[in-house]
Amino acid sequence: MADFILAGKADDPQYARAEMLGHHLSLNLPHYRFEPRPIVPDEWDEVARKIYVQYDWADRPARDRTIKVPGDALQQMVWRRSGELIGNANDFISLMKATYNQELDISQDTLDAIAQENLKTLLDTKK
């Protein structure tokens, strides 16, 4: 069973792209599970560090056999529920293309709108 978790800034268009692909795959593939975890942008750095430490990724390479650290390389984080770090949204999108031959063609305007809606929804739920 494929089981992925995506975390990232709620207002990030790349997060939105990976989120839409994950939802698409979970609706269309049996045994595919996807859990998005949008994070308030101001909280992302702290949350990213906590996730990174929780899964001990400083000592475990990502799927592409590189050590990735929060910051530029991990503006979003995607991992398997088993704890294997996939990488950022682009790494996830590439993996889904290679594994399932699936990708979504979404305009930048649509991604920007989804990202803003993600942030609004997240902030509304925190009230």
Rosetta blueprint (number, residue, H / E / L):
1 M L
2 A E
3 D E
4 F E
5 I E
6 L E
7 A E
8 G E
9 K E
10 A L
11 D L
12 D L
13 P H
14 Q H
15 Y H
16 A H
17 R H
18 A H
19 E H
20 M H
21 L H
22 G H
23 H H
24 H H
25 L H
26 S H
27 L H
28 N H
29 L L
30 P L
31 H L
32 Y E
33 R E
34 F E
35 E E
36 P E
37 R E
38 P E
39 I E
40 V L
41 P H
42 D H
43 E H
44 W H
45 D H
46 E H
47 V H
48 A H
49 R H
50 K H
51 I H
52 Y H
53 V H
54 Q H
55 Y L
56 D L
57 W L
58 A L
59 D L
60 R L
61 P L
62 A L
63 R L
64 D L
65 R L
66 T L
67 I L
68 K L
69 V L
70 P L
71 G E
72 D L
73 A L
74 L E
75 Q L
76 Q E
77 M E
78 V E
79 W E
80 R E
81 R L
82 S L
83 G L
84 E L
85 L E
86 I E
87 G E
88 N L
89 A H
90 N H
91 D H
92 F H
93 I H
94 S H
95 L H
96 M H
97 K H
98 A H
99 T H
100 Y H
101 N L
102 Q L
103 E L
104 L L
105 D L
106 I L
107 S L
108 Q H
109 D H
110 T H
111 L H
112 D H
113 A H
114 I H
115 A H
116 Q H
117 E H
118 N H
119 L H
120 K H
121 T H
122 L H
123 L H
124 D H
125 T H
126 K H
127 K L
